[in-house]
Structure formats: C-alpha cells, structure tokens
Amino acid sequence: MTAVPAPPFHDGRSVPQLGYGVWQVEDEVAADVVRQAIDAGYRHIDTAAGYQNEGGVGRAVKAADVPREDLFITTKLANEDQGFDSAKAALDASLEKLDMDYVDLYLIHWASPQRGKYLESWKALIESQQEGKAKSIGVSNFPIPRLEEIIAETGVVPVMHQIEPHPQFQQSEPRRYHAEKGILTEAWSPLGQGGDILKDPVITAIAEAHGVDAGQVIIAWHLAIGNVVIPKTVTPERIVSNLAAARSSSPRRRSSASTAWTARTDGSARTPRTPGSDSPGPDQLGRVGSEPLGRSAGSGATVPGSWIRSCWAGRPGPELFVSFEGT
C-alpha cells in the first residue's frame, strides 16, 4: 500500500497528507467511490454537510475492511448552521448521518462574515473538541483578519485552514501566515478544478517526460511544499493514480521542491473560484499575487525551461518526486 506522509497538527495529532475529497459527488455515488478509495489505500476522507453526501461516506466507512480508528474523516459546518447552539446541533446531525461517534477534523466551511457568527461558531467547535466529538478543529476559506480575530478572542489556533491553492494560484501570503502560526494548509480543488492547469505546458512536459499524468505532477508539487491535498475524482483509474503521486523514494523532493513555482508577477489580486453565495471577494483570503508557472520572482519574465526540473526514480514503477531547482 502507498505510504502517505502524516504531517503533525499543533494539537499533537496528525493527518494523512493525501486524502480523497467528495465535493459534488452524489450520496449514492459517494458510498461507492469512497469504498473504492479506502480499498485503494486512502485513509483520509473529506466531506461536508453542504455536500449532502455524509451518509454515503458513512456507509462506505462501515463497509470498508479498515478499522474506523485507522481512518481520518473530515466534515464541515454549513453556513446556515453558524452560531453557537446551531453549530453544536449541526455537528450532532453530521455525526448521525456519518454513523460515527466523532470526526477527526471539523471545519467551519466559510467565514461568511456577513452573518457575523463565525466567532460564536468557533467557540462551539472548541467546546465540541473538548467533548470528544471532534478530535481536531479548523477552518476553511477564512480571510486572514478573521483568522486573527478568532485566535485573539479564544486563544485557540486552528490546526488546519482549507483554501484553494494550486500551481497557478499559489496563495503564498496565506501559506506564510499559516506557517507562522503552526497551521497546516489544505488544498481544495488542488488540480484547479480540472481547468487549464492540466494543459499547462510546463506541467505536461514534466508529465510526458516521465510517463505520468498532469494530475500526478500537480499533486506531487502540493506534497512537496507541505500542503495537505484532497483531490476528487470518481474515475477508478484516477483514484489509484492520484494516490500514486505520494510515492517518493527521495527526500530531495521536500528540500528542493519547496521553492517550486513560487514566482510572482506584479502582485495583482485574483479572486478564487469559489462556489456558493458566500464566496469571498478579492480580499477574502488576504492579499495574494497572481503566480503563473515558469516566471521568475518579481520580474514577470519567463525563465528558461531548465529552471524547472523533474526527476523520476525507480522507473517503471510510480516512484515520483518532482524537483524544482534554480539554475
């Protein structure tokens, strides 16, 4: 089975770095594909109340030949359930649908600042953790000022912040803030929601050179810079191939790939592509720069292809690591 790294939380627990996401997966389909993912070797499953598939995830977990304590299950508080009492009740409802006594990670799905209830909700998550219903707690899609507020008001730092980074939208400023606070960054839609990023010439050149797919290259990049990543697919072959990106035979991946695609241009803002009426505006996640592939830091000039190098060890097996080194 593929060995997946498990970076530590600041609360003493840890999380499998590569997981399986079920956004936009129907409940009955989730029951099938999550079971496939667990059978393939995934131990981290990410769902949410808003996905309306917690029941399917729970049935898959029950049907799997893996003990519950060996799995890491995340779910999230829906916007309409924000508030202290309503957040507590929402977690109970999620646990009932999942048919579980606890979740490993409970997140506030959106800050939804116009509702004015994110702080109350965070206090509810803190109490739920103390009650053992959520082993760890965190947030998703929070502006940095709102993160700072909940930390200042409660003294409790989220273990995880789930946002949308990928090689073409790297979220460097939020990730730096997370590192300063000991918060892990988790990437939703880590493949750019299947858009042009999978056709990016730098990524496809690396993939073609080593007989892998573009998705594997991108996932390996996420792992190399320390992101927790939860790609979604319902295709059996891709469930397996995405997990294979975690296979690494060289520690160089982490030491040299940490500067992968960290280039910036002029710092112009880009609004994340986010679903729902509570999607953030341009400043929702803090000031970030537009960071396209293959550009040199600060200059906006395209750099030579030799600046980005990839290595493939142990061919023909999928022992992928991606090395990005300045030349």
C-alpha positions in Angstrom: 0.0 0.0 0.0 1.2 3.5 -0.8 2.9 5.2 2.2 1.3 8.6 2.7 3.1 11.2 4.9 1.3 12.3 8.0 2.3 15.9 9.0 1.6 16.8 12.6 -1.0 19.1 13.9 0.0 21.5 16.7 -2.6 19.7 19.0 -0.5 16.5 18.9 -2.5 14.6 16.3 -1.6 14.2 12.6 -3.3 14.0 9.2 -2.7 11.8 6.2 -1.3 14.4 3.7 -3.0 13.0 0.7 -6.7 12.3 1.0 -9.9 11.9 -1.0 -12.5 14.6 -1.5 -16.1 14.2 -2.4 -17.3 17.7 -3.3 -20.1 17.5 -6.0 -20.4 13.7 -5.5 -23.9 12.4 -5.1 -24.7 10.5 -1.9 -25.1 7.1 -3.5 -22.1 7.6 -5.7 -20.1 8.6 -2.6 -20.9 5.3 -0.9 -19.3 3.5 -3.8 -16.3 5.7 -4.7 -15.2 6.3 -1.0 -15.2 2.5 -0.6 -13.0 2.2 -3.7 -10.7 4.9 -2.3 -10.3 3.2 1.0 -9.7 -0.1 -0.7 -7.0 1.6 -2.9 -5.2 2.8 0.2 -6.7 6.3 1.1 -7.1 6.8 4.8 -8.2 10.5 4.8 -11.7 11.3 3.5 -13.0 14.9 3.2 -16.8 15.6 3.2 -19.1 18.4 4.4 -22.6 19.0 5.5 -23.1 21.1 2.4 -22.0 18.3 0.1 -25.1 16.3 1.1 -23.2 13.0 1.0 -22.2 12.4 4.6 -24.5 9.4 4.7 -22.8 7.9 1.7 -19.4 8.5 3.2 -20.5 6.9 6.5 -21.9 3.8 4.7 -18.6 3.4 2.8 -16.6 3.6 6.0 -18.9 1.0 7.6 -18.5 -1.3 4.7 -14.7 -1.0 4.5 -12.3 -3.6 5.8 -10.4 -0.9 7.7 -11.0 -0.1 11.4 -12.6 3.3 12.0 -9.6 4.4 14.1 -7.3 3.9 11.1 -9.3 6.4 9.1 -9.2 10.2 9.2 -12.7 11.7 8.5 -13.3 15.5 8.0 -16.6 17.2 7.7 -17.6 20.9 7.8 -20.1 23.2 9.3 -22.6 24.7 6.7 -23.1 28.4 6.5 -26.7 28.3 7.6 -25.8 26.4 10.7 -23.4 29.0 12.1 -23.9 30.2 15.6 -23.0 28.6 18.9 -26.0 26.3 19.6 -26.8 25.7 15.9 -23.1 24.7 15.2 -23.2 22.2 18.1 -26.5 20.8 16.8 -25.1 20.6 13.2 -22.1 18.5 14.3 -24.5 16.1 16.1 -26.5 15.9 12.8 -23.4 15.2 10.8 -22.3 12.5 13.2 -25.7 10.9 12.9 -25.5 10.9 9.1 -21.9 9.6 9.2 -23.0 7.0 11.8 -19.9 7.9 13.9 -19.2 9.0 17.4 -16.6 11.6 16.4 -14.9 13.1 13.4 -11.2 13.5 13.2 -11.4 17.1 11.9 -14.3 19.6 12.0 -14.1 22.8 10.0 -16.1 25.9 9.7 -16.7 25.7 5.9 -16.8 29.5 5.2 -16.2 32.5 7.4 -19.3 34.1 5.9 -18.5 37.4 7.7 -21.8 39.0 6.6 -23.6 36.6 9.0 -21.4 37.7 11.9 -21.4 34.3 13.6 -18.0 32.8 12.8 -16.6 33.6 16.3 -19.6 32.0 18.0 -19.2 29.0 15.7 -15.5 28.8 16.5 -16.3 28.7 20.2 -18.8 25.9 19.5 -16.1 23.9 17.8 -13.8 24.4 20.7 -16.4 23.0 23.1 -17.2 20.1 20.7 -13.5 19.2 20.7 -13.5 19.3 24.5 -16.4 16.9 24.4 -14.6 14.5 22.1 -17.0 14.9 19.2 -14.2 16.4 17.0 -10.7 15.3 17.6 -9.2 18.4 15.9 -10.8 21.6 14.7 -10.0 24.1 11.9 -11.5 26.5 9.4 -11.9 26.8 5.6 -12.0 29.9 3.4 -11.3 32.5 6.1 -9.8 35.9 5.4 -6.6 36.3 7.4 -8.1 39.1 9.6 -10.9 36.8 10.6 -8.4 34.1 11.5 -6.5 36.6 13.6 -9.8 37.5 15.3 -10.9 34.0 16.3 -7.4 33.3 17.6 -7.2 36.5 19.6 -10.6 36.1 21.1 -10.3 32.4 22.1 -6.5 31.7 22.3 -7.2 28.6 20.2 -5.4 28.3 16.8 -7.0 26.2 14.1 -4.9 23.1 13.2 -5.9 23.5 9.5 -7.0 26.1 7.0 -8.6 24.7 3.9 -8.2 27.1 0.9 -7.8 26.9 -2.9 -4.1 26.8 -3.8 -2.6 25.2 -6.9 0.5 25.9 -9.1 -1.2 28.7 -11.0 -2.7 30.3 -7.8 -0.2 29.6 -5.0 -1.7 31.6 -2.1 1.8 32.4 -0.9 0.7 35.0 1.7 -1.9 32.8 3.4 0.6 29.9 3.4 3.3 32.1 5.0 0.8 33.2 7.7 -0.2 29.5 8.3 3.5 28.6 8.7 4.0 31.4 11.3 1.0 30.2 13.3 1.6 26.4 13.0 -1.5 25.9 10.9 -1.4 23.3 8.1 -2.6 24.4 4.7 -5.1 22.1 3.0 -5.8 22.4 -0.7 -9.4 22.1 -2.0 -9.7 21.7 -5.8 -5.9 21.1 -5.9 -6.0 20.4 -9.6 -7.5 23.8 -10.4 -11.0 22.3 -10.8 -9.7 20.4 -13.8 -9.2 23.6 -15.9 -6.4 24.8 -18.0 -3.8 23.9 -15.4 -3.9 20.3 -16.6 -2.8 21.6 -20.0 -0.1 23.9 -18.8 3.0 23.3 -21.0 5.4 23.1 -18.1 3.3 20.5 -16.3 2.5 18.5 -19.4 6.2 18.5 -20.4 7.1 17.0 -17.0 4.3 14.5 -17.2 5.1 13.4 -20.7 8.8 13.1 -20.0 8.2 10.6 -17.2 5.1 8.8 -18.4 2.8 10.1 -15.8 -0.3 12.3 -15.9 -0.5 16.0 -15.2 -2.6 15.4 -12.1 0.2 13.4 -10.5 2.7 16.1 -11.2 0.5 18.7 -9.5 -0.3 16.5 -6.5 3.4 15.8 -6.1 4.0 19.6 -6.1 1.5 20.1 -3.3 3.0 17.4 -1.2 6.5 18.8 -1.8 5.6 22.3 -0.4 3.7 20.8 2.5 0.1 21.2 1.5 -2.4 18.6 2.6 -4.3 17.7 -0.6 -7.7 16.2 -1.2 -8.2 15.6 -5.0 -11.6 14.5 -6.1 -12.4 12.0 -8.9 -15.0 9.3 -9.4 -12.9 7.6 -12.1 -11.5 4.3 -10.6 -8.2 4.6 -12.5 -7.6 8.2 -11.3 -8.5 7.2 -7.7 -5.5 4.9 -7.9 -3.2 7.2 -10.0 -3.7 10.2 -7.7 -2.7 8.2 -4.7 0.4 7.0 -6.5 1.7 10.6 -6.5 2.5 10.2 -2.8 5.1 7.5 -3.6 8.5 9.1 -3.2 11.9 7.4 -3.0 13.9 10.6 -2.4 14.0 13.2 0.4 15.1 15.7 -2.1 11.5 16.2 -3.1 10.9 18.1 0.1 14.1 20.0 0.3 14.4 21.2 -3.3 10.7 21.4 -4.4 9.8 23.8 -1.6 10.5 26.7 -4.0 8.5 25.1 -6.9 6.6 27.6 -8.9 6.9 30.3 -6.1 7.3 33.0 -8.7 5.2 36.2 -8.5 4.5 38.9 -11.0 3.3 42.3 -10.0 1.1 41.1 -7.0 -2.2 41.8 -8.7 -5.1 40.2 -6.9 -7.0 37.2 -8.1 -10.3 36.1 -6.7 -10.5 32.4 -6.0 -13.1 30.4 -8.0 -15.4 29.5 -5.2 -18.9 28.0 -5.2 -22.0 29.4 -3.5 -23.5 32.7 -2.4 -20.9 33.1 0.4 -18.0 33.0 -2.0 -15.3 35.5 -1.0 -14.5 38.8 -2.7 -11.0 39.7 -3.8 -9.7 40.3 -0.3 -11.4 37.3 1.3 -8.2 35.3 1.8 -5.8 38.3 2.2 -3.7 39.9 -0.5 -2.3 37.4 -2.8 -0.4 37.6 -6.1 -1.0 36.1 -9.4 1.7 33.5 -9.8 1.8 31.8 -13.1 4.1 28.9 -13.9 7.5 29.4 -15.3 8.1 33.0 -14.3 10.9 34.5 -12.3 10.3 36.0 -8.9 9.2 39.7 -9.1 10.1 40.2 -12.7 7.3 38.7 -14.7 9.8 37.4 -17.2 9.6 33.9 -18.5 12.6 31.9 -17.2 14.4 29.1 -19.1 12.9 25.7 -19.0 16.0 24.4 -17.2 14.8 26.4 -14.1 12.2 23.7 -13.5 13.5 20.1 -13.5 11.7 16.9 -12.6 13.1 13.6 -11.6 11.6 10.1 -11.9 13.1 7.4 -9.7 12.5 3.7 -9.8 11.0 3.5 -13.3 8.9 1.9 -14.5 7.2 2.0 -11.1 5.5 5.2 -10.0 8.1 6.4 -7.6 7.5 10.0 -8.4 9.3 13.0 -6.9 9.4 16.4 -8.5 12.5 18.6 -8.0 12.4 22.3 -8.8 15.8 23.9 -8.5 17.2 27.2 -9.5 19.9 27.1 -12.2 
